[in-house]
Amino acid sequence: MPYDGVEPNPSKKGIALRIPEWIEFLRLVEVINNTYPDLATALSCYMELDHASQMSALKCSECYPFVDTDII
């Protein structure tokens, strides 16, 4: 949210965090990782072996949620 704003506005540049917000974010990431250790060790789907070929990667519903896999 802009300093003088009342409402958050989306932008092309992503999010911007102030230093205290960044520190709080890092603290929360640590809490989440400690509470859910499976999330801390999870890999993105594109790092799995089933993405080793282009055809198998194109069939990934996480990477390509709107692709009809029947035509691939």
PDB file of N, CA, C and O in Angstrom:
ATOM      1  N   MET A   1       0.847  -1.168   0.000  1.00  0.00           N
ATOM      2  CA  MET A   1       0.000   0.000   0.000  1.00  0.00           C
ATOM      3  C   MET A   1       0.899   1.240   0.000  1.00  0.00           C
ATOM      4  O   MET A   1       1.896   1.282   0.721  1.00  0.00           O
ATOM      5  N   PRO A   2       0.559   2.223  -0.785  1.00  0.00           N
ATOM      6  CA  PRO A   2       1.351   3.453  -0.779  1.00  0.00           C
ATOM      7  C   PRO A   2       1.337   4.109   0.602  1.00  0.00           C
ATOM      8  O   PRO A   2       0.387   3.946   1.367  1.00  0.00           O
ATOM      9  N   TYR A   3       2.397   4.850   0.908  1.00  0.00           N
ATOM     10  CA  TYR A   3       2.483   5.501   2.212  1.00  0.00           C
ATOM     11  C   TYR A   3       1.291   6.413   2.482  1.00  0.00           C
ATOM     12  O   TYR A   3       0.757   6.441   3.591  1.00  0.00           O
ATOM     13  N   ASP A   4       0.879   7.160   1.457  1.00  0.00           N
ATOM     14  CA  ASP A   4      -0.221   8.102   1.660  1.00  0.00           C
ATOM     15  C   ASP A   4      -1.570   7.513   1.251  1.00  0.00           C
ATOM     16  O   ASP A   4      -2.584   8.210   1.293  1.00  0.00           O
ATOM     17  N   GLY A   5      -1.596   6.240   0.855  1.00  0.00           N
ATOM     18  CA  GLY A   5      -2.827   5.637   0.368  1.00  0.00           C
ATOM     19  C   GLY A   5      -3.645   4.991   1.475  1.00  0.00           C
ATOM     20  O   GLY A   5      -3.179   4.777   2.594  1.00  0.00           O
ATOM     21  N   VAL A   6      -4.865   4.696   1.117  1.00  0.00           N
ATOM     22  CA  VAL A   6      -5.761   4.032   2.057  1.00  0.00           C
ATOM     23  C   VAL A   6      -6.079   2.618   1.558  1.00  0.00           C
ATOM     24  O   VAL A   6      -6.519   1.762   2.325  1.00  0.00           O
ATOM     25  N   GLU A   7      -5.852   2.393   0.285  1.00  0.00           N
ATOM     26  CA  GLU A   7      -6.219   1.132  -0.329  1.00  0.00           C
ATOM     27  C   GLU A   7      -5.041   0.589  -1.136  1.00  0.00           C
ATOM     28  O   GLU A   7      -4.380   1.351  -1.841  1.00  0.00           O
ATOM     29  N   PRO A   8      -4.767  -0.718  -1.045  1.00  0.00           N
ATOM     30  CA  PRO A   8      -3.666  -1.271  -1.839  1.00  0.00           C
ATOM     31  C   PRO A   8      -3.997  -1.254  -3.328  1.00  0.00           C
ATOM     32  O   PRO A   8      -5.138  -1.493  -3.724  1.00  0.00           O
ATOM     33  N   ASN A   9      -2.999  -0.973  -4.136  1.00  0.00           N
ATOM     34  CA  ASN A   9      -3.171  -0.946  -5.584  1.00  0.00           C
ATOM     35  C   ASN A   9      -2.209  -1.952  -6.216  1.00  0.00           C
ATOM     36  O   ASN A   9      -1.027  -1.958  -5.874  1.00  0.00           O
ATOM     37  N   PRO A  10      -2.684  -2.800  -7.127  1.00  0.00           N
ATOM     38  CA  PRO A  10      -1.779  -3.721  -7.798  1.00  0.00           C
ATOM     39  C   PRO A  10      -0.845  -2.967  -8.737  1.00  0.00           C
ATOM     40  O   PRO A  10      -1.192  -1.910  -9.263  1.00  0.00           O
ATOM     41  N   SER A  11       0.328  -3.521  -8.936  1.00  0.00           N
ATOM     42  CA  SER A  11       1.278  -2.895  -9.852  1.00  0.00           C
ATOM     43  C   SER A  11       2.005  -3.977 -10.637  1.00  0.00           C
ATOM     44  O   SER A  11       1.922  -5.160 -10.306  1.00  0.00           O
ATOM     45  N   LYS A  12       2.711  -3.566 -11.669  1.00  0.00           N
ATOM     46  CA  LYS A  12       3.488  -4.497 -12.472  1.00  0.00           C
ATOM     47  C   LYS A  12       4.759  -4.920 -11.751  1.00  0.00           C
ATOM     48  O   LYS A  12       5.372  -5.922 -12.118  1.00  0.00           O
ATOM     49  N   LYS A  13       5.155  -4.184 -10.750  1.00  0.00           N
ATOM     50  CA  LYS A  13       6.432  -4.422 -10.104  1.00  0.00           C
ATOM     51  C   LYS A  13       6.351  -5.408  -8.950  1.00  0.00           C
ATOM     52  O   LYS A  13       7.343  -5.610  -8.249  1.00  0.00           O
ATOM     53  N   GLY A  14       5.197  -6.025  -8.734  1.00  0.00           N
ATOM     54  CA  GLY A  14       5.076  -6.986  -7.642  1.00  0.00           C
ATOM     55  C   GLY A  14       4.783  -6.283  -6.330  1.00  0.00           C
ATOM     56  O   GLY A  14       4.100  -5.259  -6.298  1.00  0.00           O
ATOM     57  N   ILE A  15       5.306  -6.845  -5.245  1.00  0.00           N
ATOM     58  CA  ILE A  15       5.042  -6.244  -3.951  1.00  0.00           C
ATOM     59  C   ILE A  15       6.294  -5.544  -3.438  1.00  0.00           C
ATOM     60  O   ILE A  15       7.415  -5.885  -3.818  1.00  0.00           O
ATOM     61  N   ALA A  16       6.091  -4.596  -2.598  1.00  0.00           N
ATOM     62  CA  ALA A  16       7.192  -3.911  -1.929  1.00  0.00           C
ATOM     63  C   ALA A  16       6.922  -3.971  -0.435  1.00  0.00           C
ATOM     64  O   ALA A  16       5.840  -3.611   0.029  1.00  0.00           O
ATOM     65  N   LEU A  17       7.900  -4.420   0.297  1.00  0.00           N
ATOM     66  CA  LEU A  17       7.751  -4.513   1.747  1.00  0.00           C
ATOM     67  C   LEU A  17       8.698  -3.533   2.420  1.00  0.00           C
ATOM     68  O   LEU A  17       9.852  -3.380   2.020  1.00  0.00           O
ATOM     69  N   ARG A  18       8.200  -2.894   3.419  1.00  0.00           N
ATOM     70  CA  ARG A  18       9.062  -2.056   4.245  1.00  0.00           C
ATOM     71  C   ARG A  18       9.917  -2.981   5.107  1.00  0.00           C
ATOM     72  O   ARG A  18       9.576  -4.153   5.271  1.00  0.00           O
ATOM     73  N   ILE A  19      11.007  -2.483   5.652  1.00  0.00           N
ATOM     74  CA  ILE A  19      11.938  -3.317   6.418  1.00  0.00           C
ATOM     75  C   ILE A  19      11.250  -4.045   7.567  1.00  0.00           C
ATOM     76  O   ILE A  19      11.489  -5.242   7.727  1.00  0.00           O
ATOM     77  N   PRO A  20      10.411  -3.399   8.377  1.00  0.00           N
ATOM     78  CA  PRO A  20       9.741  -4.152   9.442  1.00  0.00           C
ATOM     79  C   PRO A  20       8.816  -5.248   8.895  1.00  0.00           C
ATOM     80  O   PRO A  20       8.681  -6.308   9.505  1.00  0.00           O
ATOM     81  N   GLU A  21       8.186  -4.991   7.752  1.00  0.00           N
ATOM     82  CA  GLU A  21       7.321  -5.997   7.142  1.00  0.00           C
ATOM     83  C   GLU A  21       8.155  -7.175   6.631  1.00  0.00           C
ATOM     84  O   GLU A  21       7.731  -8.325   6.741  1.00  0.00           O
ATOM     85  N   TRP A  22       9.328  -6.899   6.076  1.00  0.00           N
ATOM     86  CA  TRP A  22      10.213  -7.944   5.592  1.00  0.00           C
ATOM     87  C   TRP A  22      10.698  -8.820   6.750  1.00  0.00           C
ATOM     88  O   TRP A  22      10.734 -10.046   6.636  1.00  0.00           O
ATOM     89  N   ILE A  23      11.066  -8.192   7.850  1.00  0.00           N
ATOM     90  CA  ILE A  23      11.527  -8.933   9.029  1.00  0.00           C
ATOM     91  C   ILE A  23      10.396  -9.814   9.557  1.00  0.00           C
ATOM     92  O   ILE A  23      10.636 -10.963   9.926  1.00  0.00           O
ATOM     93  N   GLU A  24       9.184  -9.303   9.599  1.00  0.00           N
ATOM     94  CA  GLU A  24       8.035 -10.078  10.047  1.00  0.00           C
ATOM     95  C   GLU A  24       7.760 -11.231   9.071  1.00  0.00           C
ATOM     96  O   GLU A  24       7.431 -12.338   9.497  1.00  0.00           O
ATOM     97  N   PHE A  25       7.894 -10.977   7.787  1.00  0.00           N
ATOM     98  CA  PHE A  25       7.719 -12.021   6.773  1.00  0.00           C
ATOM     99  C   PHE A  25       8.713 -13.159   6.981  1.00  0.00           C
ATOM    100  O   PHE A  25       8.331 -14.329   6.957  1.00  0.00           O
ATOM    101  N   LEU A  26       9.986 -12.821   7.185  1.00  0.00           N
ATOM    102  CA  LEU A  26      11.005 -13.846   7.416  1.00  0.00           C
ATOM    103  C   LEU A  26      10.714 -14.640   8.683  1.00  0.00           C
ATOM    104  O   LEU A  26      10.937 -15.850   8.723  1.00  0.00           O
ATOM    105  N   ARG A  27      10.220 -13.968   9.712  1.00  0.00           N
ATOM    106  CA  ARG A  27       9.875 -14.652  10.953  1.00  0.00           C
ATOM    107  C   ARG A  27       8.733 -15.637  10.708  1.00  0.00           C
ATOM    108  O   ARG A  27       8.760 -16.762  11.205  1.00  0.00           O
ATOM    109  N   LEU A  28       7.736 -15.211   9.946  1.00  0.00           N
ATOM    110  CA  LEU A  28       6.599 -16.084   9.658  1.00  0.00           C
ATOM    111  C   LEU A  28       6.996 -17.276   8.793  1.00  0.00           C
ATOM    112  O   LEU A  28       6.464 -18.371   8.973  1.00  0.00           O
ATOM    113  N   VAL A  29       7.917 -17.079   7.861  1.00  0.00           N
ATOM    114  CA  VAL A  29       8.398 -18.192   7.049  1.00  0.00           C
ATOM    115  C   VAL A  29       9.056 -19.232   7.945  1.00  0.00           C
ATOM    116  O   VAL A  29       8.848 -20.431   7.765  1.00  0.00           O
ATOM    117  N   GLU A  30       9.840 -18.783   8.899  1.00  0.00           N
ATOM    118  CA  GLU A  30      10.487 -19.707   9.827  1.00  0.00           C
ATOM    119  C   GLU A  30       9.456 -20.451  10.674  1.00  0.00           C
ATOM    120  O   GLU A  30       9.591 -21.652  10.908  1.00  0.00           O
ATOM    121  N   VAL A  31       8.429 -19.740  11.131  1.00  0.00           N
ATOM    122  CA  VAL A  31       7.368 -20.381  11.922  1.00  0.00           C
ATOM    123  C   VAL A  31       6.651 -21.439  11.079  1.00  0.00           C
ATOM    124  O   VAL A  31       6.396 -22.545  11.556  1.00  0.00           O
ATOM    125  N   ILE A  32       6.331 -21.105   9.844  1.00  0.00           N
ATOM    126  CA  ILE A  32       5.651 -22.058   8.959  1.00  0.00           C
ATOM    127  C   ILE A  32       6.539 -23.273   8.705  1.00  0.00           C
ATOM    128  O   ILE A  32       6.065 -24.408   8.763  1.00  0.00           O
ATOM    129  N   ASN A  33       7.820 -23.046   8.425  1.00  0.00           N
ATOM    130  CA  ASN A  33       8.730 -24.162   8.167  1.00  0.00           C
ATOM    131  C   ASN A  33       8.879 -25.060   9.387  1.00  0.00           C
ATOM    132  O   ASN A  33       8.988 -26.278   9.245  1.00  0.00           O
ATOM    133  N   ASN A  34       8.886 -24.479  10.580  1.00  0.00           N
ATOM    134  CA  ASN A  34       9.005 -25.276  11.800  1.00  0.00           C
ATOM    135  C   ASN A  34       7.707 -26.027  12.105  1.00  0.00           C
ATOM    136  O   ASN A  34       7.741 -27.152  12.605  1.00  0.00           O
ATOM    137  N   THR A  35       6.580 -25.413  11.807  1.00  0.00           N
ATOM    138  CA  THR A  35       5.286 -26.033  12.080  1.00  0.00           C
ATOM    139  C   THR A  35       4.966 -27.129  11.071  1.00  0.00           C
ATOM    140  O   THR A  35       4.398 -28.160  11.428  1.00  0.00           O
ATOM    141  N   TYR A  36       5.330 -26.905   9.818  1.00  0.00           N
ATOM    142  CA  TYR A  36       5.046 -27.851   8.738  1.00  0.00           C
ATOM    143  C   TYR A  36       6.360 -28.225   8.038  1.00  0.00           C
ATOM    144  O   TYR A  36       6.669 -27.673   6.982  1.00  0.00           O
ATOM    145  N   PRO A  37       7.131 -29.148   8.608  1.00  0.00           N
ATOM    146  CA  PRO A  37       8.436 -29.478   8.024  1.00  0.00           C
ATOM    147  C   PRO A  37       8.344 -30.039   6.601  1.00  0.00           C
ATOM    148  O   PRO A  37       9.299 -29.923   5.833  1.00  0.00           O
ATOM    149  N   ASP A  38       7.213 -30.644   6.242  1.00  0.00           N
ATOM    150  CA  ASP A  38       7.065 -31.143   4.867  1.00  0.00           C
ATOM    151  C   ASP A  38       7.096 -30.003   3.859  1.00  0.00           C
ATOM    152  O   ASP A  38       7.609 -30.166   2.752  1.00  0.00           O
ATOM    153  N   LEU A  39       6.556 -28.858   4.232  1.00  0.00           N
ATOM    154  CA  LEU A  39       6.596 -27.704   3.334  1.00  0.00           C
ATOM    155  C   LEU A  39       8.016 -27.169   3.175  1.00  0.00           C
ATOM    156  O   LEU A  39       8.393 -26.688   2.107  1.00  0.00           O
ATOM    157  N   ALA A  40       8.795 -27.257   4.247  1.00  0.00           N
ATOM    158  CA  ALA A  40      10.161 -26.742   4.202  1.00  0.00           C
ATOM    159  C   ALA A  40      11.027 -27.541   3.238  1.00  0.00           C
ATOM    160  O   ALA A  40      11.971 -27.005   2.659  1.00  0.00           O
ATOM    161  N   THR A  41      10.709 -28.825   3.061  1.00  0.00           N
ATOM    162  CA  THR A  41      11.521 -29.667   2.184  1.00  0.00           C
ATOM    163  C   THR A  41      10.851 -29.950   0.842  1.00  0.00           C
ATOM    164  O   THR A  41      11.374 -30.726   0.042  1.00  0.00           O
ATOM    165  N   ALA A  42       9.707 -29.332   0.591  1.00  0.00           N
ATOM    166  CA  ALA A  42       8.974 -29.572  -0.657  1.00  0.00           C
ATOM    167  C   ALA A  42       9.740 -28.995  -1.841  1.00  0.00           C
ATOM    168  O   ALA A  42      10.408 -27.966  -1.737  1.00  0.00           O
ATOM    169  N   LEU A  43       9.622 -29.684  -2.961  1.00  0.00           N
ATOM    170  CA  LEU A  43      10.229 -29.215  -4.202  1.00  0.00           C
ATOM    171  C   LEU A  43       9.141 -28.714  -5.137  1.00  0.00           C
ATOM    172  O   LEU A  43       8.016 -29.212  -5.124  1.00  0.00           O
ATOM    173  N   SER A  44       9.484 -27.739  -5.935  1.00  0.00           N
ATOM    174  CA  SER A  44       8.562 -27.287  -6.980  1.00  0.00           C
ATOM    175  C   SER A  44       8.401 -28.410  -7.990  1.00  0.00           C
ATOM    176  O   SER A  44       9.308 -29.220  -8.181  1.00  0.00           O
ATOM    177  N   CYS A  45       7.249 -28.454  -8.631  1.00  0.00           N
ATOM    178  CA  CYS A  45       6.991 -29.557  -9.552  1.00  0.00           C
ATOM    179  C   CYS A  45       8.008 -29.592 -10.695  1.00  0.00           C
ATOM    180  O   CYS A  45       8.332 -30.673 -11.186  1.00  0.00           O
ATOM    181  N   TYR A  46       8.513 -28.446 -11.124  1.00  0.00           N
ATOM    182  CA  TYR A  46       9.457 -28.431 -12.238  1.00  0.00           C
ATOM    183  C   TYR A  46      10.824 -28.995 -11.862  1.00  0.00           C
ATOM    184  O   TYR A  46      11.664 -29.210 -12.735  1.00  0.00           O
ATOM    185  N   MET A  47      11.053 -29.232 -10.587  1.00  0.00           N
ATOM    186  CA  MET A  47      12.315 -29.836 -10.162  1.00  0.00           C
ATOM    187  C   MET A  47      12.193 -31.355 -10.024  1.00  0.00           C
ATOM    188  O   MET A  47      13.182 -32.025  -9.726  1.00  0.00           O
ATOM    189  N   GLU A  48      11.018 -31.895 -10.233  1.00  0.00           N
ATOM    190  CA  GLU A  48      10.803 -33.337 -10.130  1.00  0.00           C
ATOM    191  C   GLU A  48      11.233 -34.029 -11.426  1.00  0.00           C
ATOM    192  O   GLU A  48      11.395 -33.386 -12.463  1.00  0.00           O
ATOM    193  N   LEU A  49      11.413 -35.338 -11.348  1.00  0.00           N
ATOM    194  CA  LEU A  49      11.874 -36.103 -12.501  1.00  0.00           C
ATOM    195  C   LEU A  49      10.851 -36.158 -13.624  1.00  0.00           C
ATOM    196  O   LEU A  49      11.227 -36.331 -14.783  1.00  0.00           O
ATOM    197  N   ASP A  50       9.573 -36.016 -13.313  1.00  0.00           N
ATOM    198  CA  ASP A  50       8.573 -36.097 -14.377  1.00  0.00           C
ATOM    199  C   ASP A  50       8.583 -34.876 -15.291  1.00  0.00           C
ATOM    200  O   ASP A  50       7.822 -34.825 -16.257  1.00  0.00           O
ATOM    201  N   HIS A  51       9.423 -33.904 -15.006  1.00  0.00           N
ATOM    202  CA  HIS A  51       9.575 -32.750 -15.889  1.00  0.00           C
ATOM    203  C   HIS A  51      10.857 -32.863 -16.717  1.00  0.00           C
ATOM    204  O   HIS A  51      11.312 -31.875 -17.294  1.00  0.00           O
ATOM    205  N   ALA A  52      11.434 -34.055 -16.776  1.00  0.00           N
ATOM    206  CA  ALA A  52      12.705 -34.250 -17.459  1.00  0.00           C
ATOM    207  C   ALA A  52      12.587 -34.056 -18.968  1.00  0.00           C
ATOM    208  O   ALA A  52      13.553 -33.658 -19.620  1.00  0.00           O
ATOM    209  N   SER A  53      11.420 -34.331 -19.521  1.00  0.00           N
ATOM    210  CA  SER A  53      11.235 -34.114 -20.957  1.00  0.00           C
ATOM    211  C   SER A  53      10.182 -33.022 -21.169  1.00  0.00           C
ATOM    212  O   SER A  53       9.357 -32.748 -20.298  1.00  0.00           O
ATOM    213  N   GLN A  54      10.237 -32.426 -22.328  1.00  0.00           N
ATOM    214  CA  GLN A  54       9.309 -31.347 -22.625  1.00  0.00           C
ATOM    215  C   GLN A  54       7.866 -31.845 -22.656  1.00  0.00           C
ATOM    216  O   GLN A  54       6.960 -31.154 -22.190  1.00  0.00           O
ATOM    217  N   MET A  55       7.654 -33.026 -23.197  1.00  0.00           N
ATOM    218  CA  MET A  55       6.294 -33.553 -23.296  1.00  0.00           C
ATOM    219  C   MET A  55       5.701 -33.831 -21.917  1.00  0.00           C
ATOM    220  O   MET A  55       4.529 -33.542 -21.676  1.00  0.00           O
ATOM    221  N   SER A  56       6.500 -34.385 -21.019  1.00  0.00           N
ATOM    222  CA  SER A  56       5.964 -34.652 -19.683  1.00  0.00           C
ATOM    223  C   SER A  56       5.751 -33.350 -18.917  1.00  0.00           C
ATOM    224  O   SER A  56       4.814 -33.239 -18.126  1.00  0.00           O
ATOM    225  N   ALA A  57       6.608 -32.376 -19.147  1.00  0.00           N
ATOM    226  CA  ALA A  57       6.419 -31.076 -18.488  1.00  0.00           C
ATOM    227  C   ALA A  57       5.145 -30.398 -18.977  1.00  0.00           C
ATOM    228  O   ALA A  57       4.447 -29.754 -18.194  1.00  0.00           O
ATOM    229  N   LEU A  58       4.836 -30.538 -20.264  1.00  0.00           N
ATOM    230  CA  LEU A  58       3.617 -29.936 -20.814  1.00  0.00           C
ATOM    231  C   LEU A  58       2.356 -30.572 -20.253  1.00  0.00           C
ATOM    232  O   LEU A  58       1.287 -29.963 -20.297  1.00  0.00           O
ATOM    233  N   LYS A  59       2.464 -31.775 -19.731  1.00  0.00           N
ATOM    234  CA  LYS A  59       1.310 -32.458 -19.156  1.00  0.00           C
ATOM    235  C   LYS A  59       1.094 -32.105 -17.685  1.00  0.00           C
ATOM    236  O   LYS A  59       0.146 -32.588 -17.066  1.00  0.00           O
ATOM    237  N   CYS A  60       1.951 -31.281 -17.134  1.00  0.00           N
ATOM    238  CA  CYS A  60       1.838 -30.904 -15.722  1.00  0.00           C
ATOM    239  C   CYS A  60       0.681 -29.925 -15.529  1.00  0.00           C
ATOM    240  O   CYS A  60       0.660 -28.844 -16.119  1.00  0.00           O
ATOM    241  N   SER A  61      -0.268 -30.317 -14.706  1.00  0.00           N
ATOM    242  CA  SER A  61      -1.436 -29.454 -14.491  1.00  0.00           C
ATOM    243  C   SER A  61      -1.121 -28.262 -13.596  1.00  0.00           C
ATOM    244  O   SER A  61      -1.894 -27.305 -13.554  1.00  0.00           O
ATOM    245  N   GLU A  62       0.000 -28.302 -12.881  1.00  0.00           N
ATOM    246  CA  GLU A  62       0.387 -27.134 -12.080  1.00  0.00           C
ATOM    247  C   GLU A  62       1.053 -26.077 -12.944  1.00  0.00           C
ATOM    248  O   GLU A  62       0.810 -24.883 -12.768  1.00  0.00           O
ATOM    249  N   CYS A  63       1.890 -26.508 -13.872  1.00  0.00           N
ATOM    250  CA  CYS A  63       2.585 -25.558 -14.745  1.00  0.00           C
ATOM    251  C   CYS A  63       1.688 -25.026 -15.854  1.00  0.00           C
ATOM    252  O   CYS A  63       1.776 -23.861 -16.241  1.00  0.00           O
ATOM    253  N   TYR A  64       0.824 -25.900 -16.357  1.00  0.00           N
ATOM    254  CA  TYR A  64      -0.051 -25.549 -17.475  1.00  0.00           C
ATOM    255  C   TYR A  64      -1.489 -25.902 -17.109  1.00  0.00           C
ATOM    256  O   TYR A  64      -2.030 -26.876 -17.634  1.00  0.00           O
ATOM    257  N   PRO A  65      -2.121 -25.134 -16.221  1.00  0.00           N
ATOM    258  CA  PRO A  65      -3.457 -25.507 -15.744  1.00  0.00           C
ATOM    259  C   PRO A  65      -4.551 -25.407 -16.803  1.00  0.00           C
ATOM    260  O   PRO A  65      -5.611 -26.009 -16.633  1.00  0.00           O
ATOM    261  N   PHE A  66      -4.335 -24.677 -17.877  1.00  0.00           N
ATOM    262  CA  PHE A  66      -5.395 -24.470 -18.864  1.00  0.00           C
ATOM    263  C   PHE A  66      -5.156 -25.228 -20.156  1.00  0.00           C
ATOM    264  O   PHE A  66      -5.843 -24.990 -21.150  1.00  0.00           O
ATOM    265  N   VAL A  67      -4.187 -26.141 -20.156  1.00  0.00           N
ATOM    266  CA  VAL A  67      -3.884 -26.909 -21.354  1.00  0.00           C
ATOM    267  C   VAL A  67      -4.671 -28.210 -21.313  1.00  0.00           C
ATOM    268  O   VAL A  67      -4.722 -28.884 -20.284  1.00  0.00           O
ATOM    269  N   ASP A  68      -5.274 -28.551 -22.420  1.00  0.00           N
ATOM    270  CA  ASP A  68      -6.000 -29.817 -22.530  1.00  0.00           C
ATOM    271  C   ASP A  68      -4.969 -30.915 -22.780  1.00  0.00           C
ATOM    272  O   ASP A  68      -4.420 -31.020 -23.877  1.00  0.00           O
ATOM    273  N   THR A  69      -4.708 -31.727 -21.763  1.00  0.00           N
ATOM    274  CA  THR A  69      -3.653 -32.742 -21.871  1.00  0.00           C
ATOM    275  C   THR A  69      -4.037 -33.883 -22.805  1.00  0.00           C
ATOM    276  O   THR A  69      -3.175 -34.687 -23.161  1.00  0.00           O
ATOM    277  N   ASP A  70      -5.279 -33.979 -23.207  1.00  0.00           N
ATOM    278  CA  ASP A  70      -5.684 -35.033 -24.142  1.00  0.00           C
ATOM    279  C   ASP A  70      -5.125 -34.805 -25.541  1.00  0.00           C
ATOM    280  O   ASP A  70      -4.964 -35.753 -26.309  1.00  0.00           O
ATOM    281  N   ILE A  71      -4.829 -33.550 -25.875  1.00  0.00           N
ATOM    282  CA  ILE A  71      -4.334 -33.264 -27.225  1.00  0.00           C
ATOM    283  C   ILE A  71      -2.809 -33.300 -27.296  1.00  0.00           C
ATOM    284  O   ILE A  71      -2.236 -33.181 -28.379  1.00  0.00           O
ATOM    285  N   ILE A  72      -2.160 -33.460 -26.166  1.00  0.00           N
ATOM    286  CA  ILE A  72      -0.697 -33.472 -26.154  1.00  0.00           C
ATOM    287  C   ILE A  72      -0.206 -34.874 -26.406  1.00  0.00           C
ATOM    288  O   ILE A  72       1.002 -35.108 -26.437  1.00  0.00           O
TER     289      ILE A  72
END
